[in-house]
């Protein structure tokens, strides 16, 4: 959808992750965010699949949309941040990071 907001795209990525469709979520990554994701990927080997998510906040900083979110699996909760920015005229994830895993 051409008029999707960063919040729309964030929700769609989270829904794709819950469905196990990591390719759809990964298609939204900029090259920098892909490098960050690949660095983090090894930390999640054997981790349970998330069964829920929530977007805790959205802030706009220098034109980028910074989301704080969490994923739960019943056993663990992961808190993360995800920043969306304009890349070649389209909203893309430009930075991701894990804040905590409990």
FENDA-V885995 format. One record per residue. RES is the residue in one letter. SS is DSSP state (@ for helix, = for strand, . for the rest). Layout:
# FENDA-V885995
res & ss
RES & SS
RES & SS
This chain:
# FENDA-V885995
res & ss
X & .
X & .
X & .
X & .
X & .
X & @
X & @
X & @
X & @
X & @
X & @
X & @
X & @
X & @
X & @
X & @
X & @
X & @
X & .
X & .
X & .
X & @
X & @
X & @
X & @
X & @
X & .
X & .
X & =
X & .
X & @
X & @
X & @
X & @
X & @
X & @
X & @
X & @
X & @
X & @
X & @
X & @
X & @
X & @
X & .
X & .
X & .
X & .
X & .
X & .
X & .
X & =
X & =
X & =
X & =
X & =
X & =
X & =
X & =
X & =
X & =
X & .
X & .
X & =
X & =
X & =
X & =
X & =
X & =
X & =
X & =
X & =
X & .
X & .
X & .
X & .
X & =
X & =
X & =
X & =
X & =
X & =
X & =
X & =
X & =
X & =
X & =
X & .
X & .
X & =
X & =
X & =
X & =
X & =
X & =
X & =
X & =
X & =
X & =
X & =
X & =
X & .
